[in-house]
Amino acid sequence: MSYKMICLGAMALSMVSGVSLAAGTETGTSALDDPAKMEPFYTDSSMTTLRSDDEFTAAWKALTDEDRMAMTKICDEEMANANAANTHPEFCSNVKKLGGESSKN
C-alpha cells in the first residue's frame, strides 16, 4: 500500500510542478516586454509613440547582437501569427525594415 502512495505522490508532484513551470514561461518575459530594453525606442513612458527613424535605428544599433536577434525572432513570430493580441506591430515593422537592411550589408 505504501508503495502505491509513494508512486501516486510522486506523480501528483510532477504534474503540479510541470504545470507551474509551464505557467512561468508565459508571463511575458520576452525581450519586447522588458521596459529597460524597449524605452530607447519610444518617446513616452507609456511606450505608445515610436521615435523617429534615425533615433530608432541608433537605438537598434546600440543593442547587443543577442538582444537584436531575440527581438527579431519575437517580431517574426508576432508577424507570422498576426492577431489583435499582438502588442508591438509598429515596433516589429521597424525591426523588420532594419533586419532586412542589415542582411543586405
Number of C-alpha atoms within 10 A of each C-alpha: 5 7 8 9 10 11 11 12 12 12 11 12 12 12 12 11 11 12 11 11 11 10 10 11 10 9 9 10 10 12 18 20 13 11 12 9 15 15 16 19 21 18 14 12 9 9 15 13 13 17 18 12 12 9 15 19 16 13 17 21 12 12 13 10 11 9 15 17 14 15 19 19 14 17 22 16 13 17 16 9 11 11 10 7 9 13 12 16 16 12 20 23 14 17 20 16 11 18 16 11 10 9 7 7 5
